Amino acid sequence: MAAVALGGALTNAAAGEPGPPLWAALAWAGFLAAHLALNGRWWFWLLPSLLPPPLFAVVPALLLALAGVTGDLAAGAVAAAALLLGVRQSGLVPGALVRGARRPPPDGAVRIVSWNTQHWCQSTDPEPFYAFLRELDADVYLLQEYHHDRFDGTYRLIDDEWRLRAAFPEHEAVIARGLITLSRLPVAATVETAARRTLRVDLEMPGDGRILATFNVHIPVQLRLISPLRADFYRAVRSRAADRRQEYRGLLADVAGCPHPALIAGDFNTTPAIGDARRIARLGADAVALAGKVCPVSWQPRPGLRWWRLDWVLSTPGARVHSYRFRDPRGLSDHCVQEVSVSLAEPDERPPAALRVHHHDEGTHHALPLPRQDRPAGQ
């Protein structure tokens, strides 16, 4: 359809002098064609794909309106084709307009929050930070960035366990790889993962003790915050593209090999406009439609610029997500809090008691580092 519209537009342009609306529509259509062809296939395209996803719907819609005002049918045809082809990149959820009435979660559902803490109150007073965590009152917390930023592209692990234990005496803490899973539910096991930025913790659900596997995820960010005029900037993008592919490959294998219903949540550093969104779709069912937002967003580089969704909650068969919302972090992080209620839909056979291991390690000094310590600010 896009090729037909583009061919017709070019024919009309050849017959007469093309106007600015057609040139603008053709320029956007050319960018979109390159995006669809190269996104997720060429490491460099990680940079153009960082555009705010809503632009993939807003720009062609504005071009379509401009074509209507000027009566440029060729421009209108190109803009309409670009809108149809680009809307999936926009992250918009039209189904949120017709979502039915909310139903309360069933008995036995647990409340789980996932949050990138932005370097664990490194630039924030710990008192309001911990007060906010307690106020969330979750049964399970999946927290990312339990480390501090060195502001040189690296981070250092921290040890704040004494404050954690004081603030959450009813929760067990599993700490590794700069990630924390806090749980009121009994921890059945921690499981090693091929993904080096993921923490899997299996939990016993209320009632019959069936297992819910939780995957606390933090995919590496795409770039380092250095000048794009330096060669190191592009070497880092290429290296991180390879890191991200490896992380997603490992995570896909980890989830595929999990015998329990699973909830996969965290900071994926991936928007719907980035090619890795195709890998996310293979992990499980996206819960975002339950948020009731046509344009769900979760991250802002600075106040007032919350145009990106980098945080996701996914579920595999047997895990039922009943509600999903983004909560304002009150200036404590650049990421919103994701909050969901979850229950199990089907019985999950429990392994024999002799095989049920409980081998989690809560010591920060045993946290498993990544192979390389070169990590960007804002990760």
Solvent accessible surface area in square Angstrom, and as a share of the most:
residue,aa,sasa,rsa
1,M,155,0.69
2,A,32,0.25
3,A,80,0.62
4,V,119,0.68
5,A,16,0.12
6,L,68,0.34
7,G,34,0.33
8,G,35,0.33
9,A,1,0.01
10,L,94,0.47
11,T,91,0.53
12,N,84,0.43
13,A,18,0.14
14,A,93,0.72
15,A,95,0.74
16,G,40,0.38
17,E,161,0.72
18,P,26,0.17
19,G,23,0.22
20,P,108,0.68
21,P,13,0.08
22,L,5,0.02
23,W,146,0.51
24,A,41,0.31
25,A,1,0.01
26,L,24,0.12
27,A,71,0.55
28,W,31,0.11
29,A,20,0.16
30,G,42,0.41
31,F,53,0.22
32,L,5,0.03
33,A,59,0.46
34,A,33,0.25
35,H,0,0.00
36,L,63,0.32
37,A,59,0.45
38,L,60,0.30
39,N,6,0.03
40,G,35,0.34
41,R,159,0.58
42,W,113,0.40
43,W,56,0.20
44,F,64,0.27
45,W,24,0.09
46,L,18,0.09
47,L,36,0.18
48,P,30,0.19
49,S,0,0.00
50,L,50,0.25
51,L,61,0.31
52,P,17,0.10
53,P,4,0.02
54,P,25,0.16
55,L,59,0.29
56,F,0,0.00
57,A,10,0.08
58,V,70,0.40
59,V,37,0.22
60,P,0,0.00
61,A,42,0.32
62,L,117,0.58
63,L,23,0.12
64,L,65,0.32
65,A,59,0.46
66,L,77,0.38
67,A,3,0.02
68,G,60,0.58
69,V,129,0.74
70,T,75,0.44
71,G,53,0.51
72,D,34,0.18
73,L,154,0.77
74,A,9,0.07
75,A,1,0.01
76,G,12,0.12
77,A,43,0.33
78,V,4,0.02
79,A,1,0.01
80,A,32,0.25
81,A,4,0.03
82,A,4,0.03
83,L,45,0.23
84,L,105,0.52
85,L,81,0.40
86,G,0,0.00
87,V,57,0.33
88,R,208,0.76
89,Q,30,0.13
90,S,2,0.01
91,G,18,0.18
92,L,56,0.28
93,V,23,0.13
94,P,88,0.55
95,G,40,0.38
96,A,13,0.10
97,L,137,0.68
98,V,128,0.74
99,R,80,0.29
100,G,55,0.53
101,A,98,0.76
102,R,158,0.58
103,R,208,0.76
104,P,117,0.74
105,P,61,0.38
106,P,60,0.38
107,D,148,0.77
108,G,41,0.39
109,A,27,0.21
110,V,4,0.03
111,R,85,0.31
112,I,2,0.01
113,V,0,0.00
114,S,3,0.02
115,W,1,0.00
116,N,1,0.00
117,T,0,0.00
118,Q,71,0.32
119,H,16,0.07
120,W,2,0.01
121,C,16,0.10
122,Q,61,0.27
123,S,114,0.74
124,T,36,0.21
125,D,83,0.43
126,P,43,0.27
127,E,109,0.49
128,P,62,0.39
129,F,0,0.00
130,Y,5,0.02
131,A,44,0.34
132,F,7,0.03
133,L,0,0.00
134,R,109,0.40
135,E,89,0.40
136,L,2,0.01
137,D,67,0.35
138,A,0,0.00
139,D,32,0.17
140,V,0,0.00
141,Y,1,0.00
142,L,0,0.00
143,L,0,0.00
144,Q,0,0.00
145,E,2,0.01
146,Y,1,0.00
147,H,2,0.01
148,H,34,0.15
149,D,8,0.04
150,R,119,0.44
151,F,154,0.64
152,D,83,0.43
153,G,7,0.07
154,T,28,0.17
155,Y,9,0.03
156,R,112,0.41
157,L,60,0.30
158,I,17,0.08
159,D,101,0.53
160,D,18,0.10
161,E,26,0.12
162,W,166,0.58
163,R,61,0.22
164,L,3,0.01
165,R,125,0.46
166,A,77,0.60
167,A,15,0.12
168,F,11,0.05
169,P,109,0.68
170,E,127,0.57
171,H,26,0.11
172,E,55,0.25
173,A,9,0.07
174,V,3,0.02
175,I,4,0.02
176,A,16,0.12
177,R,11,0.04
178,G,2,0.02
179,L,1,0.00
180,I,0,0.00
181,T,1,0.01
182,L,3,0.01
183,S,2,0.01
184,R,89,0.32
185,L,16,0.08
186,P,73,0.46
187,V,5,0.03
188,A,13,0.10
189,A,13,0.10
190,T,16,0.09
191,V,51,0.29
192,E,109,0.49
193,T,5,0.03
194,A,63,0.49
195,A,1,0.01
196,R,66,0.24
197,R,3,0.01
198,T,0,0.00
199,L,14,0.07
200,R,20,0.07
201,V,0,0.00
202,D,6,0.03
203,L,0,0.00
204,E,36,0.16
205,M,10,0.05
206,P,63,0.40
207,G,87,0.84
208,D,75,0.39
209,G,10,0.10
210,R,45,0.16
211,I,4,0.02
212,L,0,0.00
213,A,0,0.00
214,T,1,0.00
215,F,0,0.00
216,N,0,0.00
217,V,0,0.00
218,H,0,0.00
219,I,1,0.00
220,P,1,0.01
221,V,23,0.13
222,Q,6,0.03
223,L,31,0.16
224,R,51,0.19
225,L,131,0.65
226,I,36,0.18
227,S,47,0.30
228,P,73,0.46
229,L,168,0.84
230,R,117,0.43
231,A,61,0.47
232,D,49,0.26
233,F,18,0.07
234,Y,76,0.29
235,R,151,0.55
236,A,11,0.08
237,V,0,0.00
238,R,147,0.54
239,S,44,0.28
240,R,6,0.02
241,A,6,0.05
242,A,43,0.34
243,D,18,0.09
244,R,2,0.01
245,R,96,0.35
246,Q,102,0.45
247,E,10,0.04
248,Y,0,0.00
249,R,152,0.56
250,G,8,0.07
251,L,0,0.00
252,L,29,0.14
253,A,62,0.48
254,D,21,0.11
255,V,16,0.09
256,A,88,0.68
257,G,60,0.58
258,C,18,0.11
259,P,101,0.64
260,H,31,0.14
261,P,13,0.08
262,A,1,0.00
263,L,0,0.00
264,I,0,0.00
265,A,1,0.01
266,G,0,0.00
267,D,0,0.00
268,F,0,0.00
269,N,4,0.02
270,T,0,0.00
271,T,0,0.00
272,P,23,0.15
273,A,0,0.00
274,I,3,0.02
275,G,4,0.04
276,D,9,0.05
277,A,20,0.15
278,R,116,0.42
279,R,56,0.20
280,I,1,0.01
281,A,74,0.57
282,R,172,0.63
283,L,6,0.03
284,G,21,0.20
285,A,66,0.51
286,D,57,0.30
287,A,8,0.06
288,V,12,0.07
289,A,49,0.38
290,L,54,0.27
291,A,6,0.05
292,G,31,0.29
293,K,94,0.40
294,V,56,0.32
295,C,51,0.31
296,P,6,0.04
297,V,31,0.18
298,S,0,0.00
299,W,54,0.19
300,Q,27,0.12
301,P,58,0.36
302,R,150,0.55
303,P,120,0.75
304,G,68,0.65
305,L,46,0.23
306,R,68,0.25
307,W,119,0.42
308,W,34,0.12
309,R,11,0.04
310,L,14,0.07
311,D,3,0.01
312,W,15,0.05
313,V,2,0.01
314,L,1,0.00
315,S,12,0.08
316,T,20,0.12
317,P,129,0.81
318,G,13,0.13
319,A,9,0.07
320,R,121,0.44
321,V,24,0.14
322,H,38,0.17
323,S,41,0.27
324,Y,2,0.01
325,R,109,0.40
326,F,24,0.10
327,R,46,0.17
328,D,88,0.45
329,P,1,0.01
330,R,140,0.51
331,G,73,0.70
332,L,19,0.09
333,S,6,0.04
334,D,22,0.11
335,H,2,0.01
336,C,5,0.03
337,V,0,0.00
338,Q,3,0.01
339,E,15,0.07
340,V,4,0.02
341,S,10,0.07
342,V,0,0.00
343,S,10,0.06
344,L,17,0.08
345,A,49,0.38
346,E,108,0.48
347,P,124,0.78
348,D,22,0.11
349,E,157,0.71
350,R,109,0.40
351,P,50,0.32
352,P,84,0.53
353,A,89,0.69
354,A,101,0.78
355,L,123,0.61
356,R,67,0.24
357,V,77,0.44
358,H,99,0.44
359,H,104,0.46
360,H,41,0.18
361,D,67,0.35
362,E,34,0.15
363,G,12,0.11
364,T,10,0.06
365,H,150,0.67
366,H,105,0.47
367,A,10,0.07
368,L,68,0.34
369,P,70,0.44
370,L,10,0.05
371,P,110,0.69
372,R,120,0.44
373,Q,79,0.35
374,D,62,0.32
375,R,11,0.04
376,P,5,0.03
377,A,24,0.18
378,G,30,0.29
379,Q,1,0.00
